[in-house]
Amino acid sequence: ETFETPQDAAKALAGEVAELIRTRAAEGKNVVLGLATGATPLPFYAELVRMHKEEGLSFANVISFNLDEYSGLDRDHPESYWYFMHTNLFNHIDIKPENINLPSGTVKDDEIAAHCAAYEQKIKDCGGIDLQILGIGRTGHIGFNEPGSDDTTVTRQVHLDELTRSDAAPAFGGIENVPTTAITMGVATIMGAREVALMAWGEKKASIVKKAVQGPVTVDVAASYLQKHPNAKFLLDKGAASLL
Ligand code: GLP
């Protein structure tokens, strides 16, 4: 689906999420959201915050699972995804702290496998992800599922692609400060969500969006697996949709 501006797309998606949250709340049920970081979802989070403040949208029945976290960064590091999610969303809404889930950036090496398995298990125990929000990296990654991540992958530690690290370099004040590894949900974890919404803005993303949407389903472009998802959609602005 193509929109005039990122704000228009973000508003449409936030409206759907609000509807889901309210419907479930009326039934006395929780909603499990899979959340993403990066610049892309910022207008979406801003709209959710606005709806909380101005329309009284409550997140008391929301359980969140973030896609990924950089290894080696503690929660207070300004580039950690924990910090990002709290400054851009969680600190401004009424989600219960115990319902917030992110992989840990500081788990010891010999505990990473167990940490990842527990993350997968917790998603299952919560009933699975109702709606997974995604951005897309220029390598075609969703979460940090870099080229080579097939559709059997689950939450695990991965090496970051050089393109991904160089895209992150300005925020870290130089590529040497960008972590080399991260923990991410896998392609199978993402494909297990009942609904998926991927956002992308700007011409910089146009060629990877084209590969993801119209190219072959391939391990070289993790987002291409979404073509096989029964309920996945791409929300694009004109720039990101310009090669379709
Ligand atoms: C990071 C994140 C992804 C995100 C991607 C694109 O690598 N792990 O979840 O989709 O970057 O970032 P941006 O939205 O800033 O373009």
Boltz pocket constraint, residues with backbone or C-beta under 6 A from the ligand:
constraints:
  - pocket:
      binder: B
      contacts: [[A, 36], [A, 37], [A, 38], [A, 39], [A, 40], [A, 41], [A, 67], [A, 68], [A, 134], [A, 135], [A, 136], [A, 137], [A, 138], [A, 141], [A, 142], [A, 143], [A, 144], [A, 164]]
      max_distance: 6.0
